[in-house]
Amino acid sequence: MISQPILLSIIELGGYPNFTPLYESVGYRVETVTSVRKALSFIKKTTPDVVIAEFNFQSDFRDRTSSLETLMAVLEQKIPKARVVVFYESGFSHQFDKLRANYSFYRELSFPIDEKALAACLSSPDDA
């Protein structure tokens, strides 16, 4: 029996629809956490195929732009084949560009999230 791929959804701020039914409809077993710290703990025990995270610019960080930077550093080392989809506010594109310069994302979707585009990127073959 083929095991169901795992999608890790990290919802720190939210404010958008619950996409769990969409994720499940395209074949994923969904795990949801509410912080990058909890995501890192999850990743120690389980290897997700897809990670969906928010880019939340945090101006109070001295050495990085957001907790997403920490997540990406860990994923690059532990699970380099994980497809990372990032939700971001277009108003923070300039700050997000700093992260894009150092990390590669499978897809980047700006708010409001287009459900058809989200489903399409999750349904497409792994071309990352």
N, CA, C and O of each residue as an XYZ file, in Angstrom:
512
protein
N       0.848     -1.189      0.000
C       0.000      0.000      0.000
C       0.888      1.246      0.000
O       1.839      1.344      0.776
N       0.569      2.181     -0.867
C       1.322      3.431     -0.948
C       0.831      4.362      0.150
O      -0.370      4.569      0.321
N       1.786      4.922      0.891
C       1.381      5.827      1.962
C       1.006      7.189      1.392
O       1.523      7.619      0.361
N       0.113      7.840      2.078
C      -0.371      9.155      1.666
C       0.706     10.197      1.934
O       1.290     10.202      3.017
N       0.989     11.092      0.966
C       1.985     12.136      1.208
C       1.527     13.077      2.325
O       0.333     13.292      2.533
N       2.495     13.617      3.021
C       2.211     14.477      4.178
C       2.418     15.939      3.806
O       3.428     16.310      3.209
N       1.447     16.753      4.170
C       1.533     18.191      3.997
C       1.532     18.823      5.383
O       0.612     18.606      6.172
N       2.555     19.595      5.671
C       2.647     20.315      6.939
C       2.205     21.752      6.695
O       2.837     22.482      5.931
N       1.134     22.146      7.337
C       0.601     23.499      7.224
C       0.974     24.272      8.485
O       0.608     23.887      9.595
N       1.713     25.375      8.293
C       2.124     26.206      9.430
C       1.306     27.490      9.371
O       1.508     28.327      8.492
N       0.388     27.633     10.310
C      -0.490     28.800     10.338
C      -0.153     29.623     11.575
O      -0.629     29.341     12.674
N       0.674     30.641     11.379
C       1.075     31.488     12.502
C       0.079     32.625     12.728
O      -0.379     32.837     13.851
N      -0.251     33.344     11.680
C      -1.193     34.469     11.801
C      -2.564     34.132     11.246
O      -3.579     34.550     11.804
N      -2.607     33.386     10.160
C      -3.881     33.008      9.563
C      -4.597     34.197      8.951
O      -3.980     35.052      8.316
N      -5.905     34.242      9.149
C      -6.693     35.303      8.561
C      -7.144     34.971      7.149
O      -7.586     35.854      6.414
N      -7.038     33.727      6.771
C      -7.456     33.251      5.454
C      -8.226     31.949      5.659
O      -8.189     31.378      6.749
N      -8.920     31.473      4.629
C      -9.729     30.256      4.797
C      -8.900     29.047      5.241
O      -7.693     28.976      5.011
N      -9.577     28.119      5.873
C      -8.959     26.852      6.241
C      -8.851     26.015      4.965
O      -9.865     25.589      4.413
N      -7.639     25.782      4.505
C      -7.429     25.052      3.257
C      -7.279     23.544      3.467
O      -6.986     22.824      2.513
N      -7.472     23.055      4.680
C      -7.322     21.624      4.938
C      -8.177     20.774      3.999
O      -7.664     19.798      3.451
N      -9.465     21.100      3.785
C     -10.253     20.284      2.851
C      -9.658     20.271      1.431
O      -9.701     19.245      0.754
N      -9.113     21.391      0.988
C      -8.470     21.459     -0.328
C      -7.240     20.548     -0.352
O      -7.060     19.766     -1.285
N      -6.398     20.654      0.677
C      -5.192     19.817      0.743
C      -5.557     18.337      0.707
O      -4.925     17.546      0.006
N      -6.582     17.975      1.471
C      -7.012     16.572      1.507
C      -7.600     16.135      0.175
O      -7.419     14.989     -0.238
N      -8.306     17.045     -0.506
C      -8.942     16.690     -1.779
C      -7.929     16.388     -2.880
O      -8.250     15.692     -3.843
N      -6.708     16.908     -2.743
C      -5.678     16.594     -3.739
C      -4.726     15.501     -3.241
O      -3.673     15.268     -3.835
N      -5.111     14.832     -2.139
C      -4.415     13.611     -1.749
C      -3.436     13.667     -0.597
O      -2.665     12.726     -0.413
N      -3.437     14.735      0.186
C      -2.474     14.839      1.282
C      -3.079     14.502      2.628
O      -4.254     14.761      2.891
N      -2.247     13.919      3.471
C      -2.563     13.818      4.900
C      -2.048     15.124      5.499
O      -0.873     15.453      5.339
N      -2.890     15.855      6.169
C      -2.547     17.195      6.635
C      -2.230     17.206      8.116
O      -2.960     16.655      8.940
N      -1.117     17.850      8.425
C      -0.732     18.129      9.809
C      -0.633     19.646      9.919
O      -0.016     20.291      9.071
N      -1.231     20.211     10.944
C      -1.231     21.666     11.119
C      -0.582     22.032     12.446
O      -0.860     21.429     13.482
N       0.294     23.040     12.390
C       0.912     23.583     13.603
C       0.748     25.103     13.560
O       0.448     25.680     12.515
N       0.951     25.740     14.720
C       0.701     27.178     14.815
C       1.957     28.024     14.991
O       1.874     29.220     15.271
N       3.113     27.403     14.829
C       4.355     28.175     14.918
C       5.478     27.420     14.221
O       5.412     26.203     14.047
N       6.505     28.155     13.828
C       7.670     27.518     13.220
C       8.364     26.636     14.248
O       8.888     25.577     13.902
N       8.374     27.054     15.488
C       8.981     26.237     16.549
C       8.316     24.862     16.603
O       9.004     23.846     16.706
N       6.991     24.822     16.536
C       6.267     23.546     16.535
C       6.526     22.776     15.246
O       6.598     21.548     15.258
N       6.665     23.489     14.143
C       6.980     22.838     12.863
C       8.337     22.149     12.942
O       8.488     21.019     12.478
N       9.321     22.821     13.525
C      10.659     22.240     13.646
C      10.623     20.977     14.496
O      11.322     20.008     14.201
N       9.820     20.986     15.538
C       9.658     19.801     16.380
C       9.009     18.662     15.570
O       9.420     17.507     15.682
N       8.017     18.988     14.775
C       7.348     18.002     13.932
C       8.330     17.398     12.928
O       8.347     16.186     12.715
N       9.142     18.253     12.319
C      10.101     17.820     11.299
C      11.161     16.882     11.875
O      11.723     16.066     11.145
N      11.435     16.989     13.157
C      12.391     16.069     13.791
C      11.866     14.637     13.777
O      12.647     13.685     13.751
N      10.524     14.484     13.793
C       9.919     13.163     13.888
C       9.331     12.654     12.573
O       9.207     11.446     12.372
N       8.970     13.575     11.681
C       8.246     13.220     10.463
C       8.816     13.996      9.284
O       9.282     15.125      9.442
N       8.777     13.390      8.109
C       9.287     14.039      6.900
C       8.121     14.430      6.004
O       7.576     13.587      5.291
N       7.732     15.705      6.034
C       6.643     16.120      5.149
C       7.110     16.218      3.696
O       8.275     16.507      3.420
N       6.191     15.974      2.787
C       6.476     16.103      1.360
C       6.314     17.555      0.920
O       7.040     18.048      0.057
N       5.343     18.223      1.539
C       5.049     19.624      1.237
C       4.934     20.382      2.550
O       4.375     19.884      3.527
N       5.470     21.593      2.553
C       5.325     22.489      3.701
C       4.696     23.774      3.185
O       5.174     24.377      2.224
N       3.616     24.180      3.842
C       2.984     25.454      3.488
C       3.157     26.371      4.686
O       2.755     26.048      5.804
N       3.772     27.534      4.424
C       4.084     28.463      5.502
C       3.769     29.889      5.074
O       3.629     30.188      3.888
N       3.662     30.751      6.062
C       3.426     32.173      5.815
C       4.742     32.921      5.956
O       5.569     32.592      6.805
N       4.928     33.937      5.110
C       6.026     34.864      5.331
C       5.447     36.018      6.125
O       4.638     36.798      5.621
N       5.876     36.115      7.378
C       5.445     37.196      8.258
C       6.673     38.010      8.605
O       7.485     37.610      9.439
N       6.802     39.155      7.958
C       7.964     40.014      8.200
C       7.977     40.444      9.663
O       6.975     40.924     10.193
N       9.131     40.265     10.303
C       9.281     40.617     11.713
C      10.447     41.585     11.856
O      11.608     41.182     11.922
N      10.114     42.864     11.902
C      11.141     43.911     11.924
C      11.965     43.897     13.201
O      13.034     44.506     13.249
N      11.490     43.214     14.236
C      12.245     43.183     15.494
C      13.376     42.153     15.488
O      14.175     42.111     16.424
N      13.451     41.331     14.453
C      14.569     40.385     14.345
C      15.793     41.131     13.853
O      15.719     41.852     12.857
N      16.907     40.971     14.530
C      18.138     41.658     14.116
C      18.849     40.938     12.975
O      19.390     41.577     12.071
N      18.846     39.608     13.021
C      19.682     38.848     12.091
C      18.915     38.115     10.993
O      19.524     37.382     10.215
N      17.602     38.290     10.909
C      16.812     37.634      9.876
C      15.501     38.390      9.669
O      15.159     39.283     10.444
N      14.779     38.027      8.625
C      13.552     38.740      8.293
C      12.310     38.137      8.934
O      11.345     38.844      9.225
N      12.341     36.821      9.154
C      11.177     36.151      9.739
C      11.582     34.763     10.213
O      12.688     34.294      9.944
N      10.670     34.121     10.918
C      10.927     32.757     11.368
C      10.963     31.782     10.190
O      11.488     30.676     10.316
N      10.413     32.181      9.060
C      10.478     31.353      7.854
C      11.932     31.090      7.452
O      12.252     30.032      6.911
N      12.788     32.044      7.717
C      14.211     31.881      7.408
C      14.810     30.715      8.202
O      15.593     29.931      7.665
N      14.445     30.606      9.458
C      14.904     29.499     10.301
C      14.382     28.173      9.759
O      15.129     27.200      9.661
N      13.108     28.139      9.410
C      12.500     26.934      8.856
C      13.216     26.492      7.586
O      13.523     25.312      7.421
N      13.479     27.432      6.697
C      14.130     27.096      5.426
C      15.541     26.541      5.638
O      15.956     25.616      4.939
N      16.261     27.090      6.579
C      17.616     26.595      6.857
C      17.564     25.133      7.297
O      18.390     24.326      6.871
N      16.604     24.794      8.141
C      16.467     23.417      8.611
C      16.003     22.507      7.481
O      16.539     21.412      7.307
N      15.014     22.947      6.713
C      14.518     22.118      5.610
C      15.608     21.860      4.576
O      15.726     20.748      4.061
N      16.396     22.870      4.274
C      17.483     22.696      3.303
C      18.436     21.591      3.722
O      18.932     20.842      2.880
N      18.690     21.486      5.004
C      19.622     20.464      5.494
C      18.957     19.111      5.686
O      19.519     18.088      5.295
N      17.768     19.087      6.281
C      17.135     17.822      6.644
C      16.247     17.226      5.550
O      16.223     16.010      5.362
N      15.516     18.086      4.829
C      14.552     17.593      3.841
C      14.652     18.461      2.584
O      13.715     19.194      2.269
N      15.756     18.390      1.876
C      15.953     19.279      0.722
C      14.935     19.080     -0.402
O      14.744     19.978     -1.223
N      14.280     17.921     -0.452
C      13.306     17.670     -1.519
C      11.893     18.120     -1.161
O      10.989     18.027     -1.991
N      11.692     18.602      0.058
C      10.356     19.078      0.443
C       9.971     20.274     -0.423
O      10.769     21.186     -0.641
N       8.749     20.251     -0.904
C       8.241     21.385     -1.680
C       7.674     22.408     -0.688
O       6.796     22.084      0.112
N       8.175     23.624     -0.747
C       7.739     24.673      0.182
C       6.915     25.700     -0.586
O       7.380     26.306     -1.551
N       5.690     25.874     -0.131
C       4.780     26.868     -0.692
C       4.644     27.969      0.350
O       4.362     27.701      1.518
N       4.847     29.215     -0.086
C       4.810     30.339      0.849
C       3.663     31.277      0.502
O       3.480     31.661     -0.654
N       2.893     31.637      1.529
C       1.869     32.665      1.408
C       2.498     33.964      1.906
O       3.182     33.968      2.929
N       2.270     35.067      1.189
C       2.859     36.335      1.633
C       1.973     37.515      1.241
O       1.164     37.434      0.316
N       2.150     38.601      1.968
C       1.469     39.866      1.673
C       2.286     40.596      0.616
O       3.491     40.784      0.782
N       1.638     41.009     -0.468
C       2.385     41.702     -1.526
C       3.024     42.991     -1.009
O       4.025     43.438     -1.567
N       2.479     43.587      0.025
C       3.069     44.786      0.610
C       4.425     44.537      1.254
O       5.176     45.478      1.515
N       4.737     43.273      1.511
C       6.034     42.915      2.096
C       6.953     42.249      1.076
O       7.912     41.576      1.456
N       6.672     42.427     -0.204
C       7.490     41.820     -1.255
C       8.957     42.194     -1.140
O       9.836     41.360     -1.354
N       9.222     43.455     -0.799
C      10.613     43.908     -0.690
C      11.371     43.103      0.374
O      12.511     42.696      0.150
N      10.741     42.878      1.518
C      11.380     42.078      2.572
C      11.460     40.601      2.170
O      12.437     39.916      2.472
N      10.423     40.127      1.489
C      10.407     38.736      1.037
C      11.509     38.497      0.004
O      12.064     37.400     -0.066
N      11.826     39.516     -0.798
C      12.908     39.398     -1.786
C      14.231     39.018     -1.129
O      15.032     38.294     -1.721
N      14.462     39.498      0.082
C      15.703     39.163      0.811
C      15.767     37.663      1.083
O      16.834     37.054      1.007
N      14.636     37.086      1.393
C      14.577     35.645      1.634
C      14.707     34.876      0.317
O      15.387     33.852      0.251
N      14.057     35.375     -0.714
C      14.153     34.753     -2.043
C      15.597     34.713     -2.549
O      15.977     33.809     -3.294
N      16.384     35.685     -2.146
C      17.783     35.736     -2.593
C      18.596     34.575     -2.025
O      19.612     34.185     -2.601
N      18.150     34.025     -0.894
C      18.904     32.959     -0.233
C      18.256     31.581     -0.296
O      18.929     30.567     -0.112
N      16.966     31.542     -0.552
C      16.246     30.267     -0.534
C      15.358     30.145     -1.762
O      14.893     31.133     -2.329
N      15.142     28.900     -2.148
C      14.310     28.602     -3.294
C      12.997     28.007     -2.797
O      12.996     27.077     -1.990
N      11.892     28.539     -3.278
C      10.570     28.048     -2.883
C       9.911     27.357     -4.071
O      10.131     27.738     -5.220
N       9.114     26.357     -3.792
C       8.403     25.649     -4.850
C       7.381     26.578     -5.505
O       7.312     26.678     -6.730
N       6.594     27.250     -4.678
C       5.630     28.240     -5.163
C       5.494     29.347     -4.124
O       5.694     29.135     -2.928
N       5.148     30.530     -4.616
C       4.899     31.697     -3.771
C       3.545     32.248     -4.176
O       3.330     32.570     -5.344
N       2.639     32.359     -3.232
C       1.289     32.836     -3.530
C       0.991     34.043     -2.644
O       1.127     33.980     -1.422
N       0.584     35.138     -3.277
C       0.275     36.327     -2.486
C      -1.205     36.325     -2.089
O      -2.057     35.750     -2.767
N      -1.469     36.982     -0.982
C      -2.844     37.115     -0.496
C      -3.612     38.075     -1.389
O      -3.022     39.025     -1.904
N      -4.906     37.861     -1.589
C      -5.675     36.698     -1.151
C      -5.286     35.467     -1.976
O      -5.029     35.562     -3.176
N      -5.250     34.336     -1.319
C      -4.807     33.099     -1.966
C      -5.880     32.617     -2.941
O      -7.050     32.483     -2.584
N      -5.461     32.364     -4.167
C      -6.339     31.815     -5.195
C      -6.379     30.299     -4.994
O      -5.374     29.611     -5.180
N      -7.548     29.790     -4.613
C      -7.670     28.360     -4.306
C      -7.353     27.470     -5.506
O      -6.785     26.391     -5.343
N      -7.713     27.913     -6.703
C      -7.422     27.110     -7.899
C      -5.917     27.040     -8.144
O      -5.396     25.987     -8.511
N      -5.220     28.151     -7.943
C      -3.764     28.160     -8.113
C      -3.106     27.291     -7.052
O      -2.138     26.586     -7.339
N      -3.624     27.337     -5.828
C      -3.085     26.510     -4.747
C      -3.297     25.034     -5.054
O      -2.372     24.231     -4.923
N      -4.491     24.679     -5.456
C      -4.775     23.275     -5.789
C      -3.908     22.817     -6.955
O      -3.403     21.695     -6.950
N      -3.734     23.680     -7.954
C      -2.933     23.324     -9.128
C      -1.485     23.062     -8.744
O      -0.889     22.094     -9.216
N      -0.910     23.907     -7.895
C       0.496     23.697     -7.548
C       0.677     22.450     -6.678
O       1.747     21.840     -6.690
N      -0.330     22.075     -5.943
C      -0.241     20.863     -5.108
C      -0.527     19.600     -5.916
O      -0.105     18.506     -5.540
N      -1.234     19.754     -7.010
C      -1.594     18.609     -7.844
C      -0.546     18.324     -8.914
O      -0.506     17.228     -9.474
N       0.303     19.312     -9.196
C       1.284     19.141    -10.271
C       2.375     18.171     -9.860
O       2.638     17.996     -8.671
N       3.008     17.540    -10.835
C       4.111     16.624    -10.527
C       5.236     17.349     -9.812
O       5.390     18.564     -9.936
N       6.000     16.607     -9.080
C       7.113     17.193     -8.334
C       8.204     17.618     -9.312
O       9.034     16.809     -9.728
N       8.189     18.892     -9.668
C       9.186     19.400    -10.596
C      10.155     20.366     -9.928
O      10.884     21.097    -10.598
N      10.152     20.357     -8.608
C      11.035     21.265     -7.872
C      12.450     20.759     -7.877
O      13.336     21.395     -7.305
